[in-house]
């Protein structure tokens, strides 16, 4: 009987199992938003179970269910959670409704995320779409103008870098922001292509950046790269953009006839001489001459291709992308070729444990054209070279510029092709995320960043003339290696008790930074490209040097959040950093912050308002550090060896200190206060944000002056203070309820900078330019690095004016002055024009910066117009020393030719006369060099068309968009140089706004397409 009973029970179990499998079936569907656009990443789960799936890139899903009464729960951040019964349906399409209470997106705030409505610090989000509008491989260039208070200065040089400043220059040292890519803190994001970015958050105030402690003083930019989506199929995306580039502006120079006229006017050659006769012949318009800028500038090109593969399941998601960029600059010899590979992978090992990997590889091959050295830059030489000299001699060899006495620019540009850099970089980030329970998550991230740079600079043998030649070829090779790693471990906890919501995060982090480099030089190296290596050098002389260094950082951090009924918000953070850059007793720094917010919209008196959809007040205070202000072991004295002395008749080796030590060197700290308001009206058709901030940098690292007899360089000491304060405002107006959709966005930032203390240093002179000396000064109660020089008072128009320019005793103030020379101002009235008469001539810091973005959509067509600009900043156009110079040896601008004073031909001229030798020293640095750098630029115009989804599906595509784009279409400015957007000369913050003839801004016209299949 027992056997029969057991058999019967087994039979029933099999029948139930078979029946269950017979009832299980597969349902599919698509999830869309309120505009019928597909929603990726939506969670669809069977209620009461952990079984579920996630919509793919096109909002599609597939799920197995057991019974008709199965209830699906559909959730997505920012949308109302839905529940529905499957019933007999096999296909279910779901339209999500916006949840006004959850409308604002989740933002990354450092070691965690938060709803934007709960954020109390200054955090601005930049979408991935905004970063792919401009034709560039540089994320920082794409960021330009997108965030109020973030100034990005870019270069059109394909190998050039961008300068990013968050809320101004906070120190005389390094003011670069910190980047955090997928949890990895770093200083350089050149390994990331704009197409690989999912989201970007810019953290600007201390209450937001203090969690990064000693590296947060200059702002933090957090980047999350694209992740995979679960789905029943693999999704491919392909983006392509190709176009041409032209120089947006050139400097109009004198032609051959005009140059000859000025040469005759200067009486450079005696009457009857061969040179005088040649100039007279050319001055009469008998020779067209050479346009050297035209010889060096060309039509460049730009190509950018990106292929992405996205897919996965609820257990495993992946995203693979590869990008290729080729950028040929408008200056001959300048180019960039870059290859990106990015792989993001996430594995759900168990229901509570996930393992993720983010791996990026980048290879770059680019030119090393020298544009920073005035005398070695082909572009500068093109401005200087006389238009009489031809490019080539009749025999095809390069001609020598015998009139202007400088090297042939075409020869220089041609030889720049032998200077190359080859960069390889691997960044890997590995993470474990453990969901202990619904309230507690543990995260461990380990990242490595390895960079290898190989530079090969070949200087071939050549002969143009006795003054322009290289007798022996030379090869310089450089190997630079950097290896950084970081290990972060932290826990996030959140809990709600009725109307009380708390959150906490605690963690620790270790980082190590190391580098080593070696350089070697060999001579008489063969010209054959296959033989250009040091081992092939025929010369017996070699030179080699090397360097290495390392530093480390140990950190502990915590953050606490509290909000009551989503109305009253409080956040506090604390970080402790210990750096090997400082002596043991000054190694640790403590960086706290506090902030609070009030969601007024949640109050009873506003909750029912239809006009006001959001209104939040927030304020914060904090301290952050700037570890980059000090180098490795700056607190120690440096010693130079290999010095030999004779002592008692014997040669002995000796060493001397070259830099004095300061064991008390410590952290440079910034104290920030921030006050802001965020508001939305008419269901957020109008949104605005306004902020006021004060940033005080204390313990700024400044060189301490020492007497000359000490015989060593000054030590760095913590004596400086600087203040930045200002106002930021952003507004966006949109209308998306009709076929014609549009939006208008604008932002503006006003920043006031002032150096408040330099200790005993008094002032710091900077911006050194050969033949002009130091042209900037930094001192207390002034903006950093203002232009410092002589003030002028027009031109002497008559001899009576020259004779009247005397001191109290009737002695001439300018002994060498004549009619047509510059009148310099004796500011101190001591009867002498000297350094004591120099004064503040202006600053490169703008009074305000801003941008305007216009967007429109209509039945598949989209149009975007983007303007950027700045106002109130000046530039020191130091090229004028050579190309608007009374001596007229080098070629001169047409502006100088047309406006130079001449007693007969142009008695009302506003520029100094032509005179050989310049006896009045008209060329000394003065306000003649200072120009208004205000500008308004049409940064981008893009017109696109997206094919109807039904039509796209007929050609087996999910999405197809084609577009035409133009970058830097035109610029309104009064600046006479190539471009008013000028960065720091030689990367020196004390030489900001110094223009030696920077790379011309390029206008790029391109066509592109975006395909999803």
GITA-V219818 format. One record per backbone hydrogen bond with DSSP energy under -0.5 kcal/mol. CO is the residue of the C=O (numbers start at 0). NH is the residue of the N-H. If there is no record, write none. Layout:
co	nh
CO	NH
CO	NH
This chain:
co	nh
0	4
1	5
2	6
3	7
4	8
5	9
6	10
7	11
8	12
9	13
10	14
11	15
12	16
13	17
14	18
15	19
16	20
17	21
18	22
19	23
24	64
26	62
27	91
28	60
29	93
30	38
31	95
32	35
36	32
37	39
38	41
41	54
42	74
43	52
44	46
44	72
45	48
50	45
52	43
54	40
55	58
58	30
59	55
60	28
62	26
64	24
66	69
67	86
69	71
69	85
70	46
71	73
71	83
72	44
72	74
73	81
74	42
75	78
77	98
81	73
83	71
85	88
89	27
93	31
93	95
96	79
97	99
98	101
99	102
104	115
106	113
111	108
111	109
113	106
114	117
114	118
115	118
120	122
121	203
121	204
123	201
125	199
126	130
128	131
129	132
133	135
136	138
137	141
138	142
139	143
140	143
142	145
146	149
148	150
148	166
149	144
149	151
150	152
150	164
151	153
152	162
156	159
161	163
162	152
164	150
164	166
167	169
177	220
178	185
179	181
179	222
180	183
182	184
183	180
185	178
188	191
192	195
193	196
195	225
197	127
198	223
199	125
200	202
200	221
201	123
201	203
202	219
204	207
204	208
205	209
208	211
209	212
211	214
212	215
212	624
213	626
215	218
218	177
219	202
219	221
220	179
221	200
222	181
223	197
223	198
234	309
235	1012
236	307
237	1010
238	305
239	1008
240	303
241	1006
242	301
243	1004
244	299
245	1002
249	251
250	252
251	893
251	894
254	258
255	259
256	260
257	261
258	262
259	263
260	264
261	265
262	267
263	266
265	915
269	272
272	276
273	277
274	278
275	279
276	280
277	281
278	282
279	283
280	285
281	284
287	255
289	291
290	294
291	295
292	296
295	331
297	299
299	244
300	327
301	242
302	325
303	240
304	323
305	238
306	321
307	236
308	319
309	234
310	317
311	230
314	347
315	312
316	345
317	310
318	343
319	308
320	341
321	306
322	339
323	304
324	337
325	302
325	327
326	328
326	335
327	300
329	297
329	331
330	333
332	334
333	328
334	366
335	326
336	364
337	324
338	362
339	322
340	360
341	320
342	358
343	318
344	356
345	316
346	348
346	354
351	434
352	348
352	349
353	432
354	346
355	430
356	344
357	428
358	342
359	426
360	340
361	424
362	338
363	422
364	336
365	420
368	370
371	373
372	375
372	376
375	377
376	380
377	381
378	382
379	382
379	383
380	384
383	890
385	388
386	289
390	398
392	395
396	392
399	401
400	404
400	405
405	400
406	408
407	411
408	412
409	413
410	414
411	415
412	415
413	416
414	417
415	418
417	419
417	457
418	367
419	455
420	365
421	453
422	363
423	451
424	361
425	449
426	359
427	447
428	357
429	445
430	355
431	433
431	443
432	353
432	434
433	435
433	441
438	493
439	435
439	436
440	491
441	433
442	489
443	431
444	487
445	429
446	485
447	427
448	483
449	425
450	481
451	423
452	479
453	421
454	477
455	419
455	457
456	458
456	475
457	459
458	473
461	469
464	463
464	467
467	463
467	464
469	461
472	523
473	458
474	476
474	521
475	456
476	519
477	454
478	517
479	452
480	515
481	450
482	513
483	448
484	511
485	446
486	509
487	444
488	507
489	442
490	505
491	440
492	503
494	501
496	498
496	499
498	564
499	496
500	562
501	494
502	560
503	492
504	558
505	490
506	556
507	488
508	554
509	486
510	552
511	484
512	550
513	482
514	548
515	480
516	546
517	478
518	544
519	476
520	542
521	474
522	538
523	537
527	530
528	531
530	532
532	535
533	536
540	522
542	520
544	518
546	516
548	514
550	512
551	579
552	510
553	577
554	508
555	575
556	506
557	573
558	504
559	571
560	502
561	569
562	500
562	564
563	566
563	567
566	568
566	598
567	563
568	596
569	561
570	594
571	559
572	592
573	557
574	590
575	555
576	588
577	553
578	581
580	634
582	585
583	586
586	578
588	576
590	574
591	622
592	572
593	620
594	570
595	618
596	568
597	599
597	616
598	601
599	602
602	605
602	606
603	607
605	608
609	682
610	612
610	681
613	679
614	599
614	600
615	677
616	597
617	675
618	595
619	673
620	593
621	671
623	669
624	216
625	628
626	629
630	633
632	635
634	661
637	657
637	658
639	655
642	653
644	646
644	651
646	649
649	646
649	651
651	644
653	642
655	639
657	712
658	637
661	664
666	668
667	625
668	697
669	623
669	671
670	695
671	621
672	693
673	619
674	691
675	617
676	689
677	615
678	687
679	612
679	613
680	684
680	685
681	684
684	733
685	680
686	731
687	678
688	729
689	676
690	727
691	674
692	725
693	672
694	696
694	723
695	670
695	697
696	721
697	668
699	701
699	718
699	719
701	716
702	704
706	709
707	710
712	659
714	703
716	701
716	718
719	699
720	755
720	756
721	696
722	753
723	694
724	751
725	692
726	749
727	690
728	747
729	688
730	745
731	686
732	743
734	741
738	740
738	858
740	856
741	734
742	854
743	732
744	852
745	730
746	850
747	728
748	848
749	726
750	752
751	724
753	722
753	755
754	780
754	781
756	720
757	760
758	761
760	762
761	779
763	777
765	774
765	775
766	774
768	771
768	772
772	768
774	787
775	765
776	785
777	763
778	781
781	754
782	785
785	776
786	788
786	840
786	841
788	838
789	926
790	824
793	822
794	796
795	819
797	801
798	802
799	803
800	804
801	804
803	805
804	812
804	813
806	809
810	806
812	832
813	816
817	820
819	912
820	795
821	823
822	792
824	826
825	828
831	833
833	836
834	837
838	788
841	786
842	873
843	845
846	750
847	870
848	748
849	868
850	746
851	866
852	744
853	864
854	742
855	862
856	740
857	860
859	945
860	857
861	943
862	855
863	941
864	853
865	938
865	939
866	851
867	936
868	849
869	934
870	846
870	847
872	932
874	876
874	930
875	877
875	994
876	879
877	880
878	881
878	882
879	883
882	892
884	887
885	914
891	253
892	896
893	897
894	898
895	899
898	909
898	910
900	913
901	905
905	901
905	908
910	900
912	914
914	917
917	920
920	923
924	789
925	928
926	929
928	876
930	874
933	973
934	869
935	971
936	867
936	938
937	968
938	967
939	865
940	965
941	863
942	963
943	861
944	946
944	961
947	951
948	952
949	953
950	954
951	954
951	956
952	955
958	1011
959	946
960	1009
961	944
962	1007
963	942
964	1005
965	940
966	1003
969	937
970	972
971	935
979	981
982	992
982	993
983	986
984	987
986	988
987	990
988	991
990	984
990	993
992	875
992	994
993	995
994	877
994	878
1000	247
1000	248
1001	1003
1002	245
1003	966
1004	243
1005	964
1006	241
1007	962
1008	239
1009	960
1010	237
1011	957
1011	958
